[in-house]
Amino acid sequence: MTLRQLAAFCESFTTAPSPVLYELERETYLKTMAPQMASGKLQGQFLRFLSWMLRPKRILEIGTFTGYSAICLAEGLAEDGILHTIEANPELAHFGEKYFTKAGLNDKIVAHIGDAFSLIPSLEETFDLVFIDSGKNDYAALYDLVFEKVRTGGFLFVDNVLWDGKVMTDAQDGDTRTIQAFIRKIQTDERVENVLIPVRDGLILIRKL
Ligand SMILES: C[S@@+](CC[C@H](N)C(=O)[O-])C[C@H]1O[C@@H](n2cnc3c(N)ncnc32)[C@H](O)[C@@H]1O
């Protein structure tokens, strides 16, 4: 059994995404250069479930892309909850404008266009949940930047930490070594506890103690 077969099997026993997410994924595949960056069905539903379980009041997402994971996470928000999502590429803004409205989440999602490093310091919020899903080279610096804005007992989720399995090898490329260093940093950070889950490309769930 390959990992691809395992993922397909798990997807076949996972509730189908909403029609809006289905349409968003389709448009993402038609109109973007790297559509596989969107969370997709299995990880999307997993994030949605985690959010429903936590019922957060404040979520920060770094790396909106076309808005798939933002919609999944926002669905689990507490009644008066808000999700802030940050995307550096202004050419993607129209996806959020269209699909956050279609999903009925316009009043719950605040979409920021700009660089996360410039925008995060200006967010005057304490977050229950932060989802880091942007450039892999930025993970450690973003983790450090956002850490003090996460409440004690709050969570950070970070995506793509298995890097197609390469983190388990001695691959010498920069991306692999950066992610290896990042997960080692988390594993040795005494301020948190963490669990690395092999969903899609690997998701590390971190709880601030
Ligand atoms: C993997 S995609 C996000 C996928 C999305 N979270 C999902 O699951 O559907 C990463 C996104 O992060 C954005 N990004 C990269 N560096 C960034 C930065 N410093 N600030 C804001 N966005 C950034 C990229 O433009 C890209 O759209």
The ligand as an ORCA input file, in Angstrom:
! r2SCAN-3c Opt
* xyz 0 1
  C       0.421     26.461      0.783
  S      -0.335     27.974      0.320
  C      -1.636     28.123      1.504
  C      -2.727     27.103      1.323
  C      -3.964     27.334      2.144
  N      -3.659     27.574      3.539
  C      -4.862     26.132      2.054
  O      -4.612     25.158      2.787
  O      -5.780     26.113      1.241
  C       0.829     29.161      0.863
  C       0.441     30.614      0.624
  O       1.241     31.442      1.475
  C       1.478     32.658      0.826
  N       2.647     33.280      1.481
  C       3.947     32.903      1.408
  N       4.714     33.702      2.166
  C       3.883     34.614      2.749
  C       4.078     35.709      3.641
  N       5.290     36.013      4.108
  N       3.002     36.417      4.022
  C       1.764     36.097      3.577
  N       1.511     35.066      2.718
  C       2.553     34.341      2.317
  C       1.720     32.241     -0.626
  O       1.530     33.336     -1.516
  C       0.703     31.115     -0.811
  O      -0.495     31.566     -1.389
*
